[in-house]
Amino acid sequence: MSKIILEGYVLAADCDLADVVRELADHIRLTREEKGCLVFEVTQDNKNKNRFNVYEEFTSQRAFNFHQERIRTSNWGKLSSKLEKHYDLR
């Protein structure tokens, strides 16, 4: 199986920014604990406080799909549904 890489960024509205910052640490921790997660980095941009740069690597499509399913019912999943997403998947 081929490794899956997702790279890009999300944009949070001002009204959601505090919630994103609050939930992000738990989301990162839970994702890094997932079987098949190789790299998971989400960092707030230095120039735009509403932008969060994202880089993810998973061992396989199956591991990536598991990650996507897990977050759908999480606090982060509910919150991130409000975010504007700009991703490249390879």
C-alpha positions as CSV (number, residue, x, y, z in Angstrom):
1,M,0.0,0.0,0.0
2,S,1.1,3.6,-0.7
3,K,1.6,6.2,1.9
4,I,-1.0,9.0,2.0
5,I,0.1,12.6,2.4
6,L,-2.2,15.5,3.0
7,E,-0.8,19.1,2.9
8,G,-2.5,22.5,3.0
9,Y,-4.2,24.8,5.4
10,V,-7.5,25.6,7.1
11,L,-8.9,29.0,7.8
12,A,-10.9,29.8,10.9
13,A,-13.3,32.7,11.2
14,D,-12.6,35.1,14.0
15,C,-15.7,33.8,15.9
16,D,-14.3,30.2,15.9
17,L,-10.6,31.0,16.5
18,A,-10.6,30.5,20.3
19,D,-12.4,27.2,20.0
20,V,-10.0,26.0,17.3
21,V,-7.0,26.8,19.4
22,R,-8.6,25.2,22.5
23,E,-9.4,21.9,20.7
24,L,-6.3,21.6,18.5
25,A,-4.0,20.1,21.1
26,D,-6.3,17.2,21.9
27,H,-7.0,16.6,18.2
28,I,-3.2,16.4,17.5
29,R,-2.6,14.1,20.4
30,L,-5.5,11.7,19.4
31,T,-4.4,11.6,15.8
32,R,-0.7,10.9,16.6
33,E,-1.9,7.9,18.7
34,E,-3.7,6.4,15.7
35,K,-2.3,3.3,14.2
36,G,-0.8,4.2,10.8
37,C,-0.2,7.9,11.6
38,L,3.4,8.7,10.7
39,V,3.4,12.5,10.9
40,F,0.7,14.9,12.0
41,E,1.4,18.6,12.2
42,V,-1.0,21.5,12.5
43,T,0.5,24.9,13.3
44,Q,-0.9,28.3,13.5
45,D,0.6,30.6,10.8
46,N,3.0,33.3,12.0
47,K,1.5,35.9,9.7
48,N,-2.2,35.1,9.8
49,K,-3.6,34.0,13.1
50,N,-6.7,32.5,11.4
51,R,-4.7,30.2,9.2
52,F,-3.5,26.7,10.4
53,N,-1.0,24.9,8.3
54,V,-1.5,21.2,8.0
55,Y,0.8,18.3,7.1
56,E,-0.2,14.7,7.5
57,E,1.3,11.3,6.6
58,F,-0.4,8.0,7.0
59,T,0.9,4.5,6.2
60,S,-2.0,3.7,3.9
61,Q,-5.4,4.7,2.5
62,R,-6.9,2.5,5.2
63,A,-5.2,4.4,8.0
64,F,-6.1,7.7,6.5
65,N,-9.8,6.6,6.1
66,F,-9.8,5.5,9.8
67,H,-8.6,8.9,10.8
68,Q,-11.3,10.6,8.8
69,E,-14.0,8.4,10.3
70,R,-12.7,9.0,13.9
71,I,-12.8,12.7,13.6
72,R,-16.3,12.8,12.2
73,T,-17.8,12.2,15.7
74,S,-15.2,14.1,17.7
75,N,-15.3,17.6,19.1
76,W,-12.7,18.5,16.5
77,G,-14.8,17.1,13.7
78,K,-17.8,19.1,14.6
79,L,-15.7,22.3,14.9
80,S,-13.6,21.7,11.8
81,S,-16.8,21.4,9.7
82,K,-17.0,25.2,10.0
83,L,-13.4,25.7,8.7
84,E,-12.5,26.6,5.2
85,K,-10.2,23.9,4.0
86,H,-7.5,24.0,1.3
87,Y,-5.8,20.6,1.0
88,D,-3.7,18.6,-1.5
89,L,-3.9,14.9,-1.1
90,R,-1.3,12.6,-2.7
